[in-house]
Amino acid sequence: MRLNQNTLLLGKKVVLVPYTSEHVPRYHEWMKSEELQRLTASEPLTLEQEYAMQHSWREDADKCTFILLDAEKWQAQPGITEESCMAGDVNLFLTDVEDPTLGEIEVMIAGLTKFEAKIGQGNDPSIRMFQKLHFEQVAMSSVFQEVTLRLTMSEPERQWLLEQTSHVQEKPYRDGSAGPC
């Protein structure tokens, strides 16, 4: 990461910044997710181990690690912390000493924070259902005869949703173990 320790890449939708110790707490929270661990072939680490990993990545000459930030959020609010704008990470590994033009890339998106539903204006049962799930109306299109509802995930919203779905179980489909409908 020494190669990118002072590099910021500013795009229209995302900003890539070097992975520093200030990003570790949020990154560590993401990596507690069993789904993210499975999708990234990662093992759970303690917070101390995560700090040690960040430090080792920073010192690794064959790796560039960037934290992916939501550009709109990061640029719209002066003084906002990078940690609150984090959406994922990007890793570049220089994998072949014989070919310095060859590298491996990994991208992890962990920061979805907004969900939208577009529903026909006359579909009152669906509109009410999404409103019960804390979606709020943000737009109405008379041309398409639809309502746009949005849920912005904050920590309280996330906790509420987890409480509401704590009874849900994940089971294999059609292998006989899920039981009758």
N, C-alpha and C positions, 0 to 999 in steps of 0.2 A: 504494500500500500504506500510505500514511500513515493512511488511514482505519482500518486494522486493526492498526497496529503495536503496540498494547497490548491486543488482544482475543484471548481464549482462549474457544473454544466447546467445552463439555464435554457430550458425548452419552453414551448408554449403551454404545455399542460403539467410538466413535471420539472423538478429541479433535482439534480444529483449532487450530493455533498459527501465528503469523506466521512466514513463511519468513525465517530469519536466517542469518548466515554460518556458524553452528555446524552447520547442516543441509547445507551445500554438499558436503562430501566424500561423504556417503552418496548424495545426489541425483546427484552427478557419476558415481558408480559405476553407479547405475541407468541413467543416460542413455548409458552405453557400449554398452548392449544394442541391437543392430541392430533387434530386434523392437520395443522401446519407441520407438526413433527412428521406425520406420515407422508405428507406431500413433498416435504423437503428432505426426507430420509435423515432426520435429525434426532438426536437423543436429548432428553430433558437435561438442563444444566441448572445449577444453583446460580444465584445472582453473582456470587464471587467468581464462579467458573466462567460466566458470560463476560465479566470484565476482563478476565485473563485471556479469553478467546479474542475479544476486541483488540487487546494489546498485542497479541501474537499476530493477528491479521495486519495491524498497523505496521509491524516490523518486517513482515514478509515481503521480500523483493519481487516475488513472482505472482503477486495477487493485488488487484485493485478492488476495494470494497467501497461501494457508495450506498448511502441511504437515499431513498426516493421520497421526495417531498411533494405535496400537492402545491403546484406553482401558484394557483389562484389564491389559495388560502395564505400562503407564505408571503406573497406580494401585497395582498390587500390589507393586511393588518400589521403596521409597523410595530416592531418590538415583540411580535409573537414568537414563541419558542419553536425551534425546529422540531423538537420532540412532539409538539401538538400538531404538526403538519405531516408527520411521517405516514407513508402509505406502503412502503415495502423496501426492498433492497436489491442491488445489482452487484454481482461478483464477476470479475474477470480473472481467469487463471491463465498464466502463460505456461502451457503444458509441454512444449517441445523445445529443448535447448538447441536442437538442430535447425528448427524453423521458428525464428522469433516472430514471424507474422501469423502464427497459429495460436489461437487462444480458445478457451472454453468460457461460455457465459452462462450465468444462472440469474434468473429474475424471480423474485418473490413479491407478490402483491398481498399485503395483509391488512390494508387500511380502508376497506369499503366503509363509508360512513353515511351514505345517503341511498335510499331506495325509493323508487317511484312506481306508481301504478296509474295507468291510464284506463279509465272506465267510462263506458257509455253514460251520458247524462241521465238516462232513464233507468239505469240499473241501481236503484236505491238499496237493495239488499247487499250488493257488493260494496257500495260506497260506505254503508253503515259498518260492514265487517272491517274494512280497512281503518275506519275512524276508531273502532274499538281497539285496534292494534296500534293506536296513537299516530296514524298517518293524518296529515293535515292538508287541506286543499291549498294548492299553490297556483293553479291556473285552470281556466275553463276555455275551451275552444268551441265557438259556435259553428265554425266551419266543419270540424270533425265531430261535433256533438259529443264531446268527451270532457271529462274532468280529470285533472292531474292531481294526485295526492302524493305527498312525500313524507318519509320518515327519516329524520336526521338522528343518527345513533350517537347518543351521549352515553356516558357511563351509567347514569340512572336509567336511561332507556334500555341499555344492554342488560342491566341487572333485572329490570322488570320483565323483559322478554325471556331471560333465562328462568326466572321464577314461574312464568306462565307455561313454559315448555319443559319443566323439570321431569315430568312424567313420561316424556317421549323416549322410546327405545329404538335404537338402530338394530335391524335384524336383516339377515340375508333374504333376498327375494327369490321365491320359487324353488327353494331347496327342501321344502317340507318343514323347516323348523319355525317358520313364522306363524304357523297355525291358521285356522280358518278365519275368513273375513267377518 
